[in-house]
Each structure stands twice: as C-alpha cells, then as structure tokens.
Amino acid sequence: HTLQNNTMFASFARSAAKAVPRATRRNMSSGQVHTGMPTTMAELRNNIWLSDPGAYPVIAVVTFACGMSASFITYCCVKNPDVRITPGRRQALVRSWE
C-alpha cells in the first residue's frame, strides 16, 4: 500500500514538474554584458557603472561618504585651534590668539 502511494506521488510530481514552464536563465546584471576592457573613462562610466541599476546604491553611498568626510575635514581645519593654516601662526609655540 505504501509503495503504491509513493509511486503515485512520484508520477504526480514528474507530471507537475513538466507542466511548469522553465524560467529563462538570468544574469545578475540587467544591463548589457560588457566584454573587454574599457578604453576611455566615458566607456567605463556608461557601460559598466550606469548601465546596471544595482550600482546606483553603491554610487549614492560613496558620494555621501565623500561629502561627509570633506565637510568634516573642512570643519576641523576651520574650527580646530591646533590646525594652523595661516603663515603667521605656523611657527607659534604658544597660542596667543585664544
């Protein structure tokens, strides 16, 4: 009785698997497949980075990080008393401007 149920289930599973259409093979990138090395910066930017929507979050995160670090460096250069940019203060051992 159990063998008959297993055979019926296996037969049903095979017929159900044949009825389901097979999916086409997908590449991870939805853009065009790049072959060869890019020869110009425009080709690198357009064919590799901007053609793949998965690269947009990476571009956004890197842009945000560069902007935040540039603003922090600017803030430290302007507000930190240990940073001496002007030539008159560079050689001062005692900070008299405080």
C-alpha positions in Angstrom: 0.0 0.0 0.0 2.8 2.4 0.9 4.7 1.5 -2.3 1.7 2.3 -4.4 1.3 5.7 -2.7 4.9 6.5 -3.3 4.7 5.5 -7.0 1.6 7.6 -7.5 3.2 10.6 -5.8 6.4 10.3 -7.8 4.3 10.0 -11.0 2.3 13.1 -10.0 5.5 15.1 -9.1 7.0 14.3 -12.5 3.9 15.3 -14.4 3.6 18.5 -12.4 7.2 19.4 -12.9 6.8 19.0 -16.7 3.7 21.3 -16.7 5.5 24.2 -15.0 7.3 26.3 -17.7 11.0 26.7 -17.2 12.4 30.1 -16.4 15.0 31.6 -18.7 18.4 31.9 -17.3 19.0 35.4 -15.9 22.3 37.3 -15.5 22.8 39.2 -12.3 23.1 42.4 -14.3 20.0 43.7 -16.1 22.2 45.8 -18.4 24.3 44.7 -21.3 27.1 42.3 -20.8 30.4 44.2 -21.0 33.2 42.3 -22.9 36.7 43.5 -22.9 38.4 46.3 -21.0 37.1 49.9 -21.4 39.4 52.2 -23.3 38.0 55.6 -22.1 36.6 56.9 -18.9 33.3 57.6 -20.7 33.1 54.0 -21.7 33.8 52.9 -18.2 31.2 55.1 -16.7 28.4 54.4 -19.3 28.9 50.7 -20.0 29.8 49.4 -16.5 28.5 51.7 -13.8 25.5 53.5 -15.2 24.1 50.5 -17.2 23.5 48.5 -14.0 20.8 49.8 -11.6 22.4 47.7 -8.9 25.3 50.1 -8.9 23.2 53.2 -8.0 23.1 52.5 -4.3 26.9 52.0 -4.3 27.3 55.3 -6.1 25.0 57.0 -3.6 26.8 55.6 -0.5 30.2 56.5 -1.9 29.1 60.1 -2.8 27.5 60.5 0.7 30.7 59.3 2.4 33.0 61.5 0.4 30.7 64.5 1.1 30.6 63.9 4.8 34.4 63.4 5.1 35.1 66.5 3.1 32.7 68.5 5.3 34.4 67.1 8.5 37.8 67.9 7.2 36.7 71.5 6.4 35.1 71.9 9.8 38.3 70.6 11.6 40.5 72.9 9.5 38.4 76.0 10.3 37.5 75.3 14.0 40.3 73.3 15.5 42.9 75.6 17.2 45.7 73.0 16.6 45.4 73.4 12.8 47.5 76.4 11.7 46.9 77.3 8.1 47.9 81.0 8.1 51.6 81.6 7.8 51.7 83.9 10.9 50.5 81.1 13.2 52.5 78.2 11.8 55.6 78.8 13.9 53.8 79.9 17.1 54.6 77.7 20.0 52.3 79.5 22.4 48.8 80.1 21.1 48.2 83.7 22.0 45.0 84.1 19.9 42.8 82.3 22.3 
